[in-house]
Amino acid sequence: MKELDPLLASNKQWAADIKAQDPTFFEKLSAQQTPEYLWIGCADSRVPANEIVDLLPGELFVHRNIANCVVHTDLNCLSVIYYAVRVLKVKHIIVCGHYGCGGVQAALTDQQFGLADHWIRNIRDVYSHHFTDLENISDKEHKVDRLCELNVIQQMLNVAHLPVIQNAWADGQDISVNGWIYSIKDGLLKKLSKPIFHAEQIAPEYRVKTG
Ligand code: CO
């Protein structure tokens, strides 16, 4: 596995550089993590969470999957959210999509993608929900990008609807749920919607009795 040697060499250099700047960095980090933010983003290799917001290890709790979906039966994502909110007590959750997302493009075609179809179905549902608006967009790239935005907004709502978030709000935890989108073309992030930070901002049919 000689091809992987450069990665291990880079890691040595990276750790040495950080230590040179702050000799106790890893010592402090190994004692505890106190991130203020939970990032839910796409697994796309071009959207590395820490780098694009210039945060160090320890500052961002991260969950990534295809097309940054928050599915209410996905034990993996739900466990990350639960741990971030109830144990780490993060203050902000950022659902971050990106323009030109492959998962979103897949949902706009009739092609099959094997097992991934079941995941892409979540995005297909967002497409179906906004079908008329999206069909009125003739430019293909623009249509993909609009669905990328609509998907972020839906996934952000999916976070806010979770009982774990509603319970945390009821217990007085300040948590904002945010929807952002990243452009691979210029490296810039954009806010897509106002943050959600209390239960009254969510539709009554998703509200649960707390306390
Ligand atoms: Co993507």
Residues whose N, C-alpha, C, O or C-beta is under 5 A from the ligand:
A	BS01	CO	C42 D44 A67 C101 G102 G103
